[in-house]
Amino acid sequence: MIGGIDSQFNTYTPAAKGGDTMDKDAFLSLMIAQLQNQDPMNPMDGTEYAAQLAQFTSLEQLTNLNTSMNKSIDANYYLTQSINNTLTATLIGNDVKLASPSLQNVGQDSVSIGYKLPSDSSNVKISIYNESGALIRTIEQENISGGDHKLSWDFSDNNGTKVPKGKYTFKVTATDNKGDDLVVSTYGVGTIDAVRFSENGTTLVVDGVEYNLSDIMEILNNSSEGDG
């Protein structure tokens, strides 16, 4: 008796060889051997076998289709990733708005601060704090129009002393011509120096500091921001 097929083909169980599932060729080989060694006094009914063979063929076709689709999905993923990486690399040299209002001193000469006024302001005050929360620098501007503005901070405190490397935060307050407070939105501004690709995803190096793509609010036209 050939393993995997009984004498009447009542059941078919794919035989395992070396831990692998029987494929179509092995199944056909067993069928031929079974036919050659069948009992001439009790011949097999080929109808049920034909049905089982058809089922086996359909299953194999579905498996091949699934494998082909998986390969296609993988190919599309890598193609999309390659296109995204290529497009991201073209951003080098562009200015960006950063969602985080923190300022990081990693040894560069200066860092840009961005803010947006809902309307004209008679007075704008930028307060910069160190990691301990202490106020180290205050910058005031007068008669600033509504809209986006940015200014450069050279990492000096109110005494003109350069501050050490580290992370700093800032807050912007403003009043209108009547002395009423304005709601000011703030953001970081920087220039993309490089793009880094890793197994964890794509990151952008902005003014020497690495950011995730999710930290980028907007890609700017380098001449679109007003200077405060």
Secondary structure, DSSP 8 states (H G I E B T S, - for coil): --TTB-TT-S-B----BTTB---HHHHHHHHHHHHHT--TTS---HHHHHHHHHHHHHHHHHHHHHHHHHHHHHHHHHHHHHHHHHHHHTTTT-EEEES--EEEESS-S-EEEEEEESS-EEEEEEEEE-TT--EEEEEEEEEE-SEEEEEEE-SB-TTS-B--SEEEEEEEEEE-TTS-EE--EEEEEEEEEEEEEETTEEEEEETTEEEEGGGEEEEE-TTSSEE-
